[in-house]
């Protein structure tokens, strides 16, 4: 069976749904194909659900630009669509003099990115906000927040469907082929079909490289290597010690063992980072041993035995262990030479925050081709 449509979005995570909404709102006949039996089963549902402010990323990087723009868009969207969220705020903390110098440098990066609402605090002022916190200095980010990511995805899907988009679950892309008048995708599932489209957006997340490799006519040199980084989270028994998010200074691969709150007020710590070869969402209880030491650098009164295995997430990294952190990679026709194709690679944090801005960016790549 063969069908034609104007646009196909591969992957129904938060970014794919945002792209589908944007395409459908622009009047494009859009089909969303998703391999799983429901939306957002991987990256989009295995994260800390934080709305980031745009603090950590190199100036002029896609992560910096799209996070800052996407944050404002996301707050407005949540307010307009009744998506549960909270501007809970965040403290980034330094626990000694060396970290204090690094924190000052981080503030300069954030300000260069357009994050203008940060407030510098000494340890006493920070403890005035959060009495359980111990630190030398802190940056308060009042525009950092939390969000119900599933409610966001449902809202995006609803918008897309209202504009005529169609979602096909249990519909994995098996292969593709570039033709003169579009791209043909062989889609499996209960009713296999060949979909031909003028516009194809690969937002397959952890499978984005595999999808790209299956498309005949796309040169393999344009497909970056994929590295999987697993982050484990532990939930905190009892009353949360902080009313805001608390982040230590970031390391080379993650933002460190930070404290966050879900929309129900449950406290949790994470993630640590382990490099893995396959997707696995189980949490090894023994990993909590390293959590206690890391957390007590800024929360010294953490009691023994209060951390329980929570959840894990797996991020699609474009750099391997020990390598420099890489930016989002969003390729359009000018990058790889295939008309009508946009590939999203390495869309990890702050992908959720940037989702609406990433959708706008993708549309710009089509328009500029």
KESE-891068 format. One line per 8 residues: number of its first residue (from 0); their letters; for each residue x, y, z of C-alpha. Coordinates in nm, 3 decimals, m for minus. Layout:
BEGIN
NUM	A	X:Y:Z | ...
//
This chain:
BEGIN
0	XXXXXXXX	0.000:0.000:0.000 | 0.134:0.343:m0.093 | 0.013:0.685:0.020 | 0.121:1.045:m0.029 | 0.129:1.327:0.220 | 0.301:1.662:0.237 | 0.500:1.605:0.556 | 0.602:1.315:0.777
8	XXXXXXXX	0.740:1.355:1.129 | 0.926:1.049:1.259 | 0.896:1.017:1.637 | 0.622:1.138:1.872 | 0.831:1.271:2.157 | 0.797:1.631:2.272 | 1.015:1.769:1.990 | 0.844:1.563:1.720
16	XXXXXXXX	0.502:1.671:1.843 | 0.611:2.035:1.853 | 0.737:2.005:1.495 | 0.414:1.835:1.383 | 0.210:2.111:1.545 | 0.419:2.373:1.367 | 0.385:2.202:1.028 | 0.013:2.145:1.064
24	XXXXXXXX	m0.041:2.503:1.180 | 0.134:2.618:0.863 | m0.121:2.424:0.659 | 0.098:2.122:0.579 | m0.072:1.785:0.556 | 0.120:1.601:0.829 | 0.152:1.241:0.942 | 0.335:1.152:1.266
32	XXXXXXXX	0.476:0.800:1.273 | 0.578:0.652:1.608 | 0.731:0.308:1.662 | 0.595:0.268:2.017 | 0.236:0.213:2.124 | 0.206:0.560:2.280 | 0.366:0.903:2.260 | 0.682:1.011:2.441
40	XXXXXXXX	0.802:0.676:2.575 | 1.175:0.744:2.584 | 1.367:1.071:2.631 | 1.052:1.279:2.676 | 0.922:1.072:2.969 | 1.252:0.984:3.137 | 1.385:1.322:3.252 | 1.358:1.562:3.542
48	XXXXXXXX	1.092:1.778:3.367 | 1.284:2.099:3.427 | 1.227:2.418:3.229 | 1.582:2.545:3.196 | 1.679:2.912:3.184 | 1.968:2.884:2.934 | 2.257:2.918:3.176 | 2.506:2.647:3.091
56	XXXXXXXX	2.556:2.651:2.716 | 2.825:2.819:2.503 | 2.734:3.161:2.366 | 2.560:3.150:2.025 | 2.519:2.771:2.042 | 2.185:2.627:1.936 | 2.136:2.504:2.291 | 2.180:2.855:2.429
64	XXXXXXXX	1.973:3.037:2.169 | 1.688:2.790:2.151 | 1.672:2.732:2.526 | 1.636:3.104:2.602 | 1.378:3.153:2.326 | 1.203:2.824:2.397 | 1.169:2.893:2.769 | 0.962:3.205:2.707
72	XXXXXXXX	0.754:3.029:2.442 | 0.698:2.730:2.670 | 0.577:2.934:2.968 | 0.335:3.121:2.743 | 0.215:2.797:2.583 | 0.158:2.631:2.921 | m0.042:2.930:3.043 | m0.255:2.935:2.727
80	XXXXXXXX	m0.319:2.560:2.723 | m0.356:2.482:3.093 | m0.041:2.267:3.109 | 0.068:2.220:3.471 | 0.396:2.398:3.543 | 0.566:2.601:3.813 | 0.832:2.874:3.814 | 0.980:2.716:4.121
88	XXXXXXXX	1.326:2.872:4.079 | 1.671:2.721:4.112 | 1.986:2.777:4.315 | 2.319:2.682:4.155 | 2.564:2.641:4.440 | 2.937:2.662:4.499 | 3.070:2.486:4.808 | 3.427:2.620:4.819
96	XXXXXXXX	3.643:2.904:4.686 | 3.745:2.728:4.366 | 3.382:2.658:4.284 | 3.292:3.017:4.366 | 3.527:3.135:4.091 | 3.368:2.886:3.852 | 3.024:3.008:3.952 | 3.123:3.364:3.863
104	XXXXXXXX	3.238:3.243:3.523 | 2.908:3.059:3.477 | 2.719:3.379:3.551 | 2.911:3.553:3.272 | 2.820:3.273:3.029 | 2.454:3.297:3.128 | 2.445:3.673:3.085 | 2.608:3.640:2.742
112	XXXXXXXX	2.325:3.402:2.654 | 2.066:3.661:2.746 | 1.974:3.525:3.089 | 1.928:3.857:3.267 | 1.744:3.763:3.586 | 2.017:3.583:3.784 | 2.087:3.697:4.139 | 2.423:3.643:4.311
120	XXXXXXXX	2.408:3.534:4.675 | 2.660:3.454:4.942 | 2.614:3.141:5.149 | 2.428:3.319:5.428 | 2.174:3.470:5.188 | 2.124:3.135:5.015 | 2.066:2.966:5.351 | 1.810:3.237:5.426
128	XXXXXXXX	1.609:3.108:5.130 | 1.682:2.741:5.190 | 1.784:2.678:5.555 | 1.897:2.319:5.487 | 2.145:2.437:5.223 | 2.517:2.480:5.293 | 2.728:2.660:5.034 | 2.985:2.936:4.986
136	XXXXXXXX	2.787:3.117:4.715 | 2.489:3.063:4.489 | 2.317:3.191:4.177 | 1.940:3.223:4.200 | 1.758:3.158:3.872 | 1.396:3.263:3.925 | 1.287:3.166:3.572 | 1.384:2.799:3.606
144	XXXXXXXX	1.076:2.585:3.649 | 0.916:2.243:3.630 | 0.651:2.106:3.395 | 0.423:1.808:3.346 | 0.589:1.679:3.030 | 0.311:1.432:2.947 | 0.046:1.703:2.970 | 0.261:1.916:2.740
152	XXXXXXXX	0.284:1.637:2.483 | m0.091:1.580:2.494 | m0.149:1.951:2.435 | 0.093:1.960:2.142 | m0.067:1.651:1.991 | m0.413:1.801:2.036 | m0.307:2.120:1.858 | m0.154:1.922:1.573
160	XXXXXXXX	m0.460:1.702:1.533 | m0.691:2.005:1.543 | m0.501:2.132:1.239 | m0.539:1.800:1.057 | m0.228:1.607:1.159 | m0.262:1.229:1.194 | m0.076:1.013:1.449 | 0.014:0.655:1.359
168	XXXXXXXX	0.134:0.448:1.658 | 0.314:0.113:1.630 | 0.448:0.240:1.298 | 0.827:0.206:1.285 | 1.017:0.345:0.988 | 1.196:0.049:0.831 | 1.374:0.225:0.546 | 1.358:0.522:0.315
176	XXXXXXXX	1.465:0.634:m0.028 | 1.533:0.976:m0.172 | 1.358:1.040:m0.505 | 1.340:1.340:m0.736 | 0.996:1.441:m0.609 | 1.026:1.357:m0.240 | 1.123:1.088:0.008 | 0.959:0.747:0.029
184	XXXXXXXX	0.941:0.583:0.371 | 0.859:0.218:0.426 | 0.662:0.208:0.749 | 0.595:m0.119:0.929 | 0.334:m0.219:1.183 | 0.000:m0.396:1.163 | m0.074:m0.229:0.829 | 0.259:m0.164:0.653
192	XXXXXXXX	0.256:0.129:0.414 | 0.490:0.328:0.193 | 0.455:0.699:0.270 | 0.582:0.949:0.017 | 0.634:1.306:0.134 | 0.798:1.627:0.021 | 0.902:1.705:0.379 | 1.041:1.453:0.629
200	XXXXXXXX	1.154:1.546:0.980 | 1.355:1.286:1.169 | 1.293:1.345:1.540 | 1.338:0.982:1.638 | 1.551:1.061:1.944 | 1.758:0.760:2.045 | 1.682:0.604:1.705 | 1.754:0.916:1.496
208	XXXXXXXX	2.087:0.786:1.365 | 1.938:0.446:1.278 | 1.652:0.611:1.089 | 1.894:0.833:0.898 | 2.115:0.536:0.810 | 1.814:0.356:0.664 | 1.744:0.634:0.410 | 1.904:0.551:0.076
216	XXXXXXXX	2.036:0.867:m0.084 | 2.154:1.034:0.237 | 2.534:1.019:0.252 | 2.652:0.839:0.564 | 2.917:1.104:0.632 | 2.639:1.333:0.751 | 2.531:1.096:1.028 | 2.717:1.152:1.356
224	XXXXXXXX	2.807:0.870:1.595 | 2.567:0.801:1.881 | 2.676:0.757:2.243 | 2.429:0.659:2.514 | 2.455:0.820:2.857 | 2.231:0.680:3.128 | 2.134:0.893:3.422 | 1.986:0.742:3.739
232	XXXXXXXX	1.752:0.925:3.974 | 1.668:0.844:4.336 | 1.356:0.966:4.512 | 1.370:1.108:4.862 | 1.157:0.963:5.139 | 0.981:1.218:5.353 | 0.944:1.592:5.326 | 1.168:1.766:5.068
240	XXXXXXXX	1.449:1.972:5.227 | 1.425:2.250:4.968 | 1.141:2.448:4.811 | 1.349:2.528:4.501 | 1.565:2.321:4.271 | 1.926:2.299:4.389 | 2.208:2.228:4.146 | 2.577:2.183:4.217
248	XXXXXXXX	2.815:2.317:3.955 | 2.797:2.107:3.637 | 3.052:1.843:3.546 | 3.176:1.740:3.205 | 2.887:1.509:3.115 | 2.592:1.628:3.325 | 2.465:1.896:3.561 | 2.569:1.689:3.862
256	XXXXXXXX	2.362:1.522:4.135 | 2.101:1.792:4.171 | 1.780:1.820:4.368 | 1.452:1.863:4.183 | 1.082:1.845:4.255 | 0.815:1.679:4.047 | 0.476:1.845:3.998 | 0.340:1.653:4.296
264	XXXXXXXX	0.609:1.790:4.529 | 0.814:1.468:4.550 | 1.185:1.537:4.600 | 1.446:1.353:4.397 | 1.817:1.357:4.331 | 2.005:1.283:4.011 | 2.130:1.211:3.764 | 2.462:1.039:3.786
272	XXXXXXXX	2.605:0.940:3.447 | 2.710:0.600:3.318 | 2.798:0.530:2.956 | 2.600:0.233:2.826 | 2.570:0.031:2.508 | 2.195:m0.022:2.512 | 1.881:0.139:2.648 | 1.799:0.017:2.998
280	XXXXXXXX	1.574:0.206:3.239 | 1.637:m0.004:3.550 | 1.803:0.164:3.851 | 2.065:m0.026:4.049 | 1.997:0.046:4.420 | 2.370:0.021:4.500 | 2.438:0.339:4.302 | 2.284:0.536:4.588
288	XXXXXXXX	2.612:0.499:4.779 | 2.783:0.760:4.560 | 2.474:0.983:4.576 | 2.496:1.031:4.952 | 2.850:1.170:4.940 | 2.777:1.401:4.648 | 2.455:1.538:4.799 | 2.609:1.601:5.141
296	XXXXXXXX	2.850:1.854:4.990 | 2.554:2.096:4.984 | 2.295:1.917:5.202 | 2.500:1.783:5.493 | 2.200:1.669:5.698 | 2.091:1.405:5.449 | 2.004:1.100:5.657 | 2.105:0.746:5.576
304	XXXXXXXX	1.854:0.521:5.405 | 1.622:0.792:5.268 | 1.707:0.747:4.898 | 1.505:0.496:4.699 | 1.550:0.396:4.333 | 1.338:0.627:4.122 | 1.379:0.624:3.747 | 1.646:0.639:3.479
312	XXXXXXXX	1.683:0.826:3.153 | 1.907:0.765:2.853 | 2.036:1.060:2.653 | 2.159:1.058:2.293 | 2.505:1.211:2.320 | 2.709:1.321:2.020 | 3.032:1.302:2.219 | 3.186:1.005:2.394
320	XXXXXXXX	3.340:0.980:2.742 | 3.600:1.249:2.802 | 3.517:1.440:2.484 | 3.403:1.802:2.469 | 3.029:1.854:2.492 | 2.867:1.903:2.154 | 2.577:2.120:2.049 | 2.240:2.013:1.913
328	XXXXXXXX	2.278:1.899:1.552 | 1.984:1.998:1.334 | 2.057:1.932:0.968 | 1.860:2.074:0.680 | 1.889:2.036:0.302 | 2.178:2.282:0.284 | 2.377:2.064:0.524 | 2.332:1.721:0.365
336	XXXXXXXX	2.199:1.794:0.017 | 1.871:1.602:0.043 | 1.572:1.825:m0.042 | 1.292:1.813:0.210 | 1.480:1.630:0.488 | 1.559:1.763:0.836 | 1.746:1.545:1.087 | 1.757:1.612:1.461
344	XXXXXXXX	2.059:1.450:1.629 | 2.172:1.470:1.991 | 1.855:1.636:2.119 | 1.903:1.593:2.490 | 1.870:1.858:2.761 | 1.750:2.131:2.710 | 1.541:1.970:2.436 | 1.214:1.983:2.629
352	XXXXXXXX	1.260:2.351:2.713 | 1.363:2.424:2.353 | 1.092:2.216:2.185 | 0.880:2.501:2.046 | 1.187:2.695:1.935 | 1.332:2.381:1.775 | 1.011:2.345:1.575 | 1.044:2.703:1.449
360	XXXXXXXX	1.409:2.637:1.364 | 1.315:2.330:1.158 | 1.062:2.530:0.960 | 1.330:2.786:0.886 | 1.554:2.515:0.739 | 1.279:2.417:0.496 | 1.210:2.775:0.401 | 1.579:2.850:0.351
368	X	1.643:2.549:0.128
//
